[in-house]
Amino acid sequence: ATATATATTTTTTPNTAESTSQQQEQTQVSQHHNTMLEAKQRERFAIFMKILFKILAQESSSGHESSQIPLKAKRIVAACTKRNRQGDPKYESLMEVMHVQLRKLVGEKRWMKASVYLQHYYRSTTKG
């Protein structure tokens, strides 16, 4: 009975090691995939921010009543970035915090306009 138990343990050990190796490989692939997604999200958000700031600049230069909004938006970005770098847990997800604060500042109409322009940008860059 002891010999059988030892043989069973011996035959399952390689399978367990193989299984652990496969799990580690899957975890690495998953982490790499998440990192790639996060990088794409950061890139997309950065492009969105450029578009949003262009819209704000155009509005303020055309004598629109919202001439202070671009300055306030820049201050929000600077303050959020600073608090994130200082390790403030509320600012750990920098994109989320900036998203919420900027959207509140600029309003839904400008936010949606920037979103439409972002979609157009991606459509035009993927056609070629």
KATA-V568862 format. One record per residue. N is the residue number from 1. RES is the residue in one letter. PSI is psi in degrees with one decimal (none if undefined). Layout:
N|RES|PSI / N|RES|PSI
This chain:
1|A|-37.4 / 2|T|-39.8 / 3|A|-39.2 / 4|T|-42.9 / 5|A|-40.7 / 6|T|-42.5 / 7|A|-40.1 / 8|T|-43.0 / 9|T|-42.2 / 10|T|-42.2 / 11|T|-27.3 / 12|T|-22.9 / 13|T|-47.4 / 14|P|-39.5 / 15|N|-41.0 / 16|T|-42.4 / 17|A|-40.9 / 18|E|-43.0 / 19|S|-43.1 / 20|T|-41.6 / 21|S|-42.9 / 22|Q|-41.0 / 23|Q|-42.0 / 24|Q|-41.4 / 25|E|-43.6 / 26|Q|-39.6 / 27|T|-42.8 / 28|Q|-42.1 / 29|V|-43.4 / 30|S|-43.4 / 31|Q|-40.9 / 32|H|-43.1 / 33|H|-45.4 / 34|N|-40.8 / 35|T|-42.0 / 36|M|-41.6 / 37|L|-44.1 / 38|E|-41.1 / 39|A|-41.9 / 40|K|-41.3 / 41|Q|-41.6 / 42|R|-42.6 / 43|E|-46.0 / 44|R|-42.3 / 45|F|-39.4 / 46|A|-42.6 / 47|I|-41.8 / 48|F|-43.1 / 49|M|-42.3 / 50|K|-44.4 / 51|I|-46.9 / 52|L|-45.7 / 53|F|-32.7 / 54|K|-44.0 / 55|I|-46.0 / 56|L|-41.4 / 57|A|-42.3 / 58|Q|-43.0 / 59|E|-41.3 / 60|S|-31.7 / 61|S|-20.0 / 62|S|16.0 / 63|G|18.1 / 64|H|153.0 / 65|E|-10.2 / 66|S|39.9 / 67|S|-20.2 / 68|Q|-12.1 / 69|I|-44.1 / 70|P|-40.3 / 71|L|-43.8 / 72|K|-38.2 / 73|A|-43.0 / 74|K|-38.7 / 75|R|-38.3 / 76|I|-47.4 / 77|V|-45.5 / 78|A|-45.0 / 79|A|-43.1 / 80|C|-43.8 / 81|T|-44.3 / 82|K|-47.6 / 83|R|-33.8 / 84|N|-45.3 / 85|R|-26.0 / 86|Q|-6.3 / 87|G|16.6 / 88|D|119.5 / 89|P|-27.6 / 90|K|-17.4 / 91|Y|18.9 / 92|E|-43.5 / 93|S|85.1 / 94|L|-44.9 / 95|M|-43.1 / 96|E|-45.6 / 97|V|-46.2 / 98|M|-41.6 / 99|H|-52.2 / 100|V|-49.0 / 101|Q|-41.9 / 102|L|-40.1 / 103|R|-39.8 / 104|K|-41.6 / 105|L|-51.5 / 106|V|-22.9 / 107|G|161.6 / 108|E|-38.3 / 109|K|-49.2 / 110|R|-38.8 / 111|W|-46.0 / 112|M|-36.0 / 113|K|-45.1 / 114|A|-37.3 / 115|S|-41.7 / 116|V|-43.7 / 117|Y|-37.2 / 118|L|-44.3 / 119|Q|-43.9 / 120|H|-42.3 / 121|Y|-48.1 / 122|Y|-36.1 / 123|R|-42.1 / 124|S|-29.8 / 125|T|-20.4 / 126|T|-9.6 / 127|K|-38.5 / 128|G|none
